[in-house]
Amino acid sequence: MKDAIVRHATEHDLHQVLNLYRHLHPHEAQLEPATAERVWSNLLSSSFVTVAGERLLSSCTLAIVPNLSRGGRSYGVIENVVTHADHRKLGLGRRVLTYALEIASQADCYKVHLATGSKRETTLRFYERAGFERGGKTYFEVRRSRELVLSRLL
């Protein structure tokens, strides 16, 4: 899709991004509108990247994290890489990632992290072809259940 425009998301893209995320996590419950709008507002203050044609077809989120090591150079974290299921293998995901990496480079990030829960070799090779190195570091994660988070807030 050579006519797709790669750009930052705007406040008007929320509904389309939420629809696109159904291709990322199809069984996840939808956010309440007020929650979605609050989170979206926060996301727009960081670098949020999309590809758009007539509608949003591919997207990722890039967060740039300030850093006191590495000479004060920031690092980037890419999450929620998704392409609409009917438009995969057209180069849209790679274009989104390339754009995100350009933004990170302009911000003088010394590295960019991207983690995936996928074990599919095709997905892993996709990220490698987009410039990411497999096995560069070992990552650990702690996932907190929504109930635990809510109980601590109350």
N, C-alpha and C positions, 0 to 999 in steps of 0.2 A: 504494500500500500504506500506508494511513493507520494501520494497526495495528503497523507496524514501529517498533521502539524504537531510537533513536539513542543510542549509549553508547560509553564507552571499552571497549576489549578487555580481557579478563582472561587469566590463564595457561591457562584451560580452552579458549580459543578457537583455539589454535594449529592443530589439525588442520583445522578448518573454514576458517581463513584460508588455509592451504596449498592446500586444495581450491579455494577461490575464486580464488587466484592462477593456477590453470590456465586461467582465462578471460582473464587478463591476458597471460600468456606461455605459450601452450599447448605450445610445443616445447622449453621449458626443462627441463633435468633436475631431478628432485626433489632437495632437500637431504637429506643424511644426517640421521637423527633427532637425533643429538647436536649437530650444527651448528645445525639448526633450533631446538632448545631453547635453545641458548646465545644465538643471535641474537634469538629471541623474548623472552628475559629482558631483553636490552638494549633492545629496542624498547618493552617495557612501561614502562621507566623514562622514556621520552619520551611525548608525547601521541600515542597510536595510536587512531584512531577507527573505529568500525564501525557498521553498521546491522544489527539482528537482528530477525527474526521468529521462527519456529520454528528457522530456521537462518540463518547469515550470508549475506546476499545482496549487500551492497555494502560497500565499505571504502576508506579512504585512510589514509595515514600523514602526520602532521603533526609535524615536528621544529621546536622553538623554539630558536633560536640566540642565545646571549648576544652582546652587541655593545657596543663601546666608542665608536662614533660615534652620531650621531642622539640625543644626550643620554643615551646608555646604554640606549636602547630596543632590545629584541630584534627579530628578524625571524623569520618562519615560512617553512618550506619544505614544500610538499605534494608527495608522491610516491605512486606505486602506487594511483592511483584506479582502482577496478574495480567493476563490477556484474556479477553472474551473467548470462550470455547470455540465459537464459530469462526474466529479470526486468528487462530494460532498458526505458526509456521509461515508467517508472512513478513517476519522481520520487525514487527512492532515492539515486542519485548526487548529485543536487542537495541532498538532505537531509544527506548525509554531509559535503559540502563546506560547507554552511551551518553545521553544527555545528563543523567544524574552524575556520572563520573566527571563530566566536564564541569558541572557546578562545583563538585567537590574539589577539583583541581583549581578552579578559580578562587575557592576559599582557602587554598593552600593546605588542604588536608594531606597529612603524610601517609594515610592509609584509608581504605574504605572496607568495612566489614559487610558481608552479606551472609546470612544464615538461612538454610532451608531445612525443613523437616522431611523433605522428599528423599526417598531412597532410590527413586527411579533413575537409572543411568542416563536416560535421555535428558532429564532435567539437569542432572549434574554436569553433563557435557555442554548443555546450553549455557550454563553459568561460566564454564571454562572458556567457551568460545567468545563470551562477552568480556573476557579479560580477568576473571577471578581465578585464583589459584586454590586448588583443593588441597587440604591438609597443611596449610601454612601455619596454623595455630590450632590448639585444642580449645574448644569452647565448652563452657558449662552453662547450665541454665537452671533457674528455680522458677517454677510456675506456681502462682498462687491462685487458688480457686476464688471465684467471685464471691462465694459465701464467706470465706475467710476475710477477704478485703472488706466486705460490707460489715461484718461483725466487728471489725476493728475500728470502723468509722463511727459506729453507733455507740 
